[in-house]
Amino acid sequence: MARKKKSLIPGLSFSWKRALGITKAKRKIAKATGIPTTKSGRQRKLGKLFGIK
């Protein structure tokens, strides 16, 4: 497993996805369609829909 590069300033992190607006776009799509963008969220939604535990 690869080690994460430590930040120069403790408690400060940087996300390139947030910087490019990808996170906001995914959230907007999920709210508009009602379909989660994460794999576990989609599985949970389908499980409820079909009554699978």
Backbone atoms as SQL, in Angstrom:
CREATE TABLE atoms (id INTEGER PRIMARY KEY, chain TEXT, resi INTEGER, resn TEXT, atom TEXT, x REAL, y REAL, z REAL);
INSERT INTO atoms VALUES
  (1, 'A', 1, 'MET', 'N', 0.835, -1.167, 0.000),
  (2, 'A', 1, 'MET', 'CA', 0.000, 0.000, 0.000),
  (3, 'A', 1, 'MET', 'C', 0.887, 1.239, 0.000),
  (4, 'A', 2, 'ALA', 'N', 0.553, 2.198, -0.846),
  (5, 'A', 2, 'ALA', 'CA', 1.355, 3.416, -0.964),
  (6, 'A', 2, 'ALA', 'C', 1.128, 4.338, 0.230),
  (7, 'A', 3, 'ARG', 'N', 2.184, 4.997, 0.640),
  (8, 'A', 3, 'ARG', 'CA', 2.077, 5.938, 1.747),
  (9, 'A', 3, 'ARG', 'C', 1.610, 7.282, 1.224),
  (10, 'A', 4, 'LYS', 'N', 0.766, 7.938, 2.000),
  (11, 'A', 4, 'LYS', 'CA', 0.316, 9.271, 1.635),
  (12, 'A', 4, 'LYS', 'C', 1.418, 10.270, 1.931),
  (13, 'A', 5, 'LYS', 'N', 1.540, 11.262, 1.087),
  (14, 'A', 5, 'LYS', 'CA', 2.515, 12.317, 1.313),
  (15, 'A', 5, 'LYS', 'C', 1.986, 13.231, 2.414),
  (16, 'A', 6, 'LYS', 'N', 2.822, 13.492, 3.399),
  (17, 'A', 6, 'LYS', 'CA', 2.393, 14.326, 4.516),
  (18, 'A', 6, 'LYS', 'C', 2.341, 15.791, 4.098),
  (19, 'A', 7, 'SER', 'N', 1.354, 16.481, 4.628),
  (20, 'A', 7, 'SER', 'CA', 1.208, 17.910, 4.386),
  (21, 'A', 7, 'SER', 'C', 2.275, 18.668, 5.166),
  (22, 'A', 8, 'LEU', 'N', 2.700, 19.784, 4.617),
  (23, 'A', 8, 'LEU', 'CA', 3.689, 20.614, 5.308),
  (24, 'A', 8, 'LEU', 'C', 3.104, 21.265, 6.549),
  (25, 'A', 9, 'ILE', 'N', 1.799, 21.541, 6.497),
  (26, 'A', 9, 'ILE', 'CA', 1.113, 22.165, 7.624),
  (27, 'A', 9, 'ILE', 'C', 0.129, 21.152, 8.203),
  (28, 'A', 10, 'PRO', 'N', 0.303, 20.753, 9.478),
  (29, 'A', 10, 'PRO', 'CA', -0.618, 19.781, 10.087),
  (30, 'A', 10, 'PRO', 'C', -2.059, 20.296, 10.091),
  (31, 'A', 11, 'GLY', 'N', -3.002, 19.423, 9.746),
  (32, 'A', 11, 'GLY', 'CA', -4.413, 19.797, 9.746),
  (33, 'A', 11, 'GLY', 'C', -4.883, 20.424, 8.449),
  (34, 'A', 12, 'LEU', 'N', -3.984, 20.609, 7.511),
  (35, 'A', 12, 'LEU', 'CA', -4.341, 21.218, 6.229),
  (36, 'A', 12, 'LEU', 'C', -4.245, 20.162, 5.142),
  (37, 'A', 13, 'SER', 'N', -5.308, 20.009, 4.381),
  (38, 'A', 13, 'SER', 'CA', -5.281, 19.030, 3.299),
  (39, 'A', 13, 'SER', 'C', -5.763, 19.693, 2.016),
  (40, 'A', 14, 'PHE', 'N', -5.422, 19.105, 0.891),
  (41, 'A', 14, 'PHE', 'CA', -5.796, 19.657, -0.408),
  (42, 'A', 14, 'PHE', 'C', -6.410, 18.555, -1.247),
  (43, 'A', 15, 'SER', 'N', -7.533, 18.849, -1.869),
  (44, 'A', 15, 'SER', 'CA', -8.192, 17.894, -2.740),
  (45, 'A', 15, 'SER', 'C', -8.310, 18.496, -4.141),
  (46, 'A', 16, 'TRP', 'N', -7.672, 17.859, -5.113),
  (47, 'A', 16, 'TRP', 'CA', -7.737, 18.381, -6.476),
  (48, 'A', 16, 'TRP', 'C', -9.137, 18.254, -7.053),
  (49, 'A', 17, 'LYS', 'N', -9.912, 17.248, -6.597),
  (50, 'A', 17, 'LYS', 'CA', -11.284, 17.101, -7.088),
  (51, 'A', 17, 'LYS', 'C', -12.157, 18.274, -6.630),
  (52, 'A', 18, 'ARG', 'N', -11.986, 18.677, -5.362),
  (53, 'A', 18, 'ARG', 'CA', -12.741, 19.825, -4.863),
  (54, 'A', 18, 'ARG', 'C', -12.297, 21.107, -5.558),
  (55, 'A', 19, 'ALA', 'N', -10.999, 21.224, -5.821),
  (56, 'A', 19, 'ALA', 'CA', -10.468, 22.418, -6.470),
  (57, 'A', 19, 'ALA', 'C', -11.027, 22.573, -7.889),
  (58, 'A', 20, 'LEU', 'N', -11.236, 21.466, -8.582),
  (59, 'A', 20, 'LEU', 'CA', -11.770, 21.512, -9.948),
  (60, 'A', 20, 'LEU', 'C', -13.291, 21.563, -10.000),
  (61, 'A', 21, 'GLY', 'N', -13.941, 21.354, -8.854),
  (62, 'A', 21, 'GLY', 'CA', -15.397, 21.422, -8.819),
  (63, 'A', 21, 'GLY', 'C', -16.087, 20.108, -9.106),
  (64, 'A', 22, 'ILE', 'N', -15.331, 19.015, -9.129),
  (65, 'A', 22, 'ILE', 'CA', -15.911, 17.703, -9.428),
  (66, 'A', 22, 'ILE', 'C', -16.863, 17.272, -8.321),
  (67, 'A', 23, 'THR', 'N', -16.470, 17.494, -7.083),
  (68, 'A', 23, 'THR', 'CA', -17.299, 17.103, -5.940),
  (69, 'A', 23, 'THR', 'C', -18.647, 17.816, -5.973),
  (70, 'A', 24, 'LYS', 'N', -18.632, 19.105, -6.262),
  (71, 'A', 24, 'LYS', 'CA', -19.868, 19.893, -6.310),
  (72, 'A', 24, 'LYS', 'C', -20.771, 19.417, -7.453),
  (73, 'A', 25, 'ALA', 'N', -20.174, 19.118, -8.598),
  (74, 'A', 25, 'ALA', 'CA', -20.957, 18.657, -9.750),
  (75, 'A', 25, 'ALA', 'C', -21.618, 17.308, -9.455),
  (76, 'A', 26, 'LYS', 'N', -20.866, 16.392, -8.830),
  (77, 'A', 26, 'LYS', 'CA', -21.425, 15.078, -8.500),
  (78, 'A', 26, 'LYS', 'C', -22.575, 15.220, -7.511),
  (79, 'A', 27, 'ARG', 'N', -22.409, 16.114, -6.530),
  (80, 'A', 27, 'ARG', 'CA', -23.461, 16.328, -5.538),
  (81, 'A', 27, 'ARG', 'C', -24.712, 16.904, -6.185),
  (82, 'A', 28, 'LYS', 'N', -24.522, 17.818, -7.123),
  (83, 'A', 28, 'LYS', 'CA', -25.645, 18.453, -7.822),
  (84, 'A', 28, 'LYS', 'C', -26.419, 17.420, -8.648),
  (85, 'A', 29, 'ILE', 'N', -25.702, 16.547, -9.328),
  (86, 'A', 29, 'ILE', 'CA', -26.335, 15.493, -10.130),
  (87, 'A', 29, 'ILE', 'C', -27.103, 14.527, -9.238),
  (88, 'A', 30, 'ALA', 'N', -26.493, 14.144, -8.119),
  (89, 'A', 30, 'ALA', 'CA', -27.135, 13.197, -7.209),
  (90, 'A', 30, 'ALA', 'C', -28.417, 13.784, -6.621),
  (91, 'A', 31, 'LYS', 'N', -28.393, 15.069, -6.272),
  (92, 'A', 31, 'LYS', 'CA', -29.595, 15.707, -5.704),
  (93, 'A', 31, 'LYS', 'C', -30.695, 15.833, -6.753),
  (94, 'A', 32, 'ALA', 'N', -30.329, 16.151, -7.996),
  (95, 'A', 32, 'ALA', 'CA', -31.320, 16.339, -9.054),
  (96, 'A', 32, 'ALA', 'C', -31.976, 15.020, -9.464),
  (97, 'A', 33, 'THR', 'N', -31.197, 13.944, -9.546),
  (98, 'A', 33, 'THR', 'CA', -31.729, 12.666, -10.015),
  (99, 'A', 33, 'THR', 'C', -32.235, 11.773, -8.893),
  (100, 'A', 34, 'GLY', 'N', -31.714, 12.004, -7.682),
  (101, 'A', 34, 'GLY', 'CA', -32.085, 11.145, -6.559),
  (102, 'A', 34, 'GLY', 'C', -31.300, 9.843, -6.530),
  (103, 'A', 35, 'ILE', 'N', -30.282, 9.753, -7.387),
  (104, 'A', 35, 'ILE', 'CA', -29.441, 8.554, -7.452),
  (105, 'A', 35, 'ILE', 'C', -28.066, 8.898, -6.893),
  (106, 'A', 36, 'PRO', 'N', -27.617, 8.189, -5.847),
  (107, 'A', 36, 'PRO', 'CA', -26.303, 8.462, -5.265),
  (108, 'A', 36, 'PRO', 'C', -25.170, 8.191, -6.254),
  (109, 'A', 37, 'THR', 'N', -24.065, 8.919, -6.121),
  (110, 'A', 37, 'THR', 'CA', -22.934, 8.739, -7.031),
  (111, 'A', 37, 'THR', 'C', -21.908, 7.744, -6.493),
  (112, 'A', 38, 'THR', 'N', -22.004, 7.366, -5.224),
  (113, 'A', 38, 'THR', 'CA', -21.054, 6.398, -4.680),
  (114, 'A', 38, 'THR', 'C', -21.560, 4.977, -4.923),
  (115, 'A', 39, 'LYS', 'N', -20.638, 4.048, -5.018),
  (116, 'A', 39, 'LYS', 'CA', -20.996, 2.649, -5.269),
  (117, 'A', 39, 'LYS', 'C', -21.866, 2.104, -4.140),
  (118, 'A', 40, 'SER', 'N', -21.465, 2.369, -2.888),
  (119, 'A', 40, 'SER', 'CA', -22.234, 1.850, -1.754),
  (120, 'A', 40, 'SER', 'C', -23.617, 2.502, -1.677),
  (121, 'A', 41, 'GLY', 'N', -23.711, 3.772, -2.043),
  (122, 'A', 41, 'GLY', 'CA', -24.997, 4.463, -2.026),
  (123, 'A', 41, 'GLY', 'C', -25.964, 3.886, -3.054),
  (124, 'A', 42, 'ARG', 'N', -25.446, 3.581, -4.241),
  (125, 'A', 42, 'ARG', 'CA', -26.292, 2.971, -5.288),
  (126, 'A', 42, 'ARG', 'C', -26.744, 1.584, -4.866),
  (127, 'A', 43, 'GLN', 'N', -25.833, 0.797, -4.273),
  (128, 'A', 43, 'GLN', 'CA', -26.192, -0.543, -3.819),
  (129, 'A', 43, 'GLN', 'C', -27.253, -0.487, -2.727),
  (130, 'A', 44, 'ARG', 'N', -27.124, 0.449, -1.795),
  (131, 'A', 44, 'ARG', 'CA', -28.088, 0.598, -0.701),
  (132, 'A', 44, 'ARG', 'C', -29.457, 0.988, -1.249),
  (133, 'A', 45, 'LYS', 'N', -29.472, 1.902, -2.231),
  (134, 'A', 45, 'LYS', 'CA', -30.738, 2.350, -2.814),
  (135, 'A', 45, 'LYS', 'C', -31.429, 1.205, -3.570),
  (136, 'A', 46, 'LEU', 'N', -30.672, 0.436, -4.333),
  (137, 'A', 46, 'LEU', 'CA', -31.250, -0.695, -5.063),
  (138, 'A', 46, 'LEU', 'C', -31.734, -1.773, -4.114),
  (139, 'A', 47, 'GLY', 'N', -30.998, -1.980, -3.021),
  (140, 'A', 47, 'GLY', 'CA', -31.401, -2.973, -2.024),
  (141, 'A', 47, 'GLY', 'C', -32.733, -2.618, -1.395),
  (142, 'A', 48, 'LYS', 'N', -32.925, -1.344, -1.092),
  (143, 'A', 48, 'LYS', 'CA', -34.208, -0.898, -0.513),
  (144, 'A', 48, 'LYS', 'C', -35.327, -1.038, -1.533),
  (145, 'A', 49, 'LEU', 'N', -35.007, -0.710, -2.790),
  (146, 'A', 49, 'LEU', 'CA', -36.007, -0.761, -3.843),
  (147, 'A', 49, 'LEU', 'C', -36.522, -2.181, -4.067),
  (148, 'A', 50, 'PHE', 'N', -35.624, -3.161, -4.061),
  (149, 'A', 50, 'PHE', 'CA', -36.013, -4.546, -4.297),
  (150, 'A', 50, 'PHE', 'C', -36.253, -5.338, -3.032),
  (151, 'A', 51, 'GLY', 'N', -36.106, -4.715, -1.890),
  (152, 'A', 51, 'GLY', 'CA', -36.362, -5.383, -0.622),
  (153, 'A', 51, 'GLY', 'C', -35.302, -6.398, -0.235),
  (154, 'A', 52, 'ILE', 'N', -34.090, -6.190, -0.711),
  (155, 'A', 52, 'ILE', 'CA', -32.981, -7.089, -0.395),
  (156, 'A', 52, 'ILE', 'C', -32.241, -6.515, 0.810),
  (157, 'A', 53, 'LYS', 'N', -31.833, -7.415, 1.721),
  (158, 'A', 53, 'LYS', 'CA', -31.096, -6.956, 2.900),
  (159, 'A', 53, 'LYS', 'C', -29.626, -6.855, 2.643);
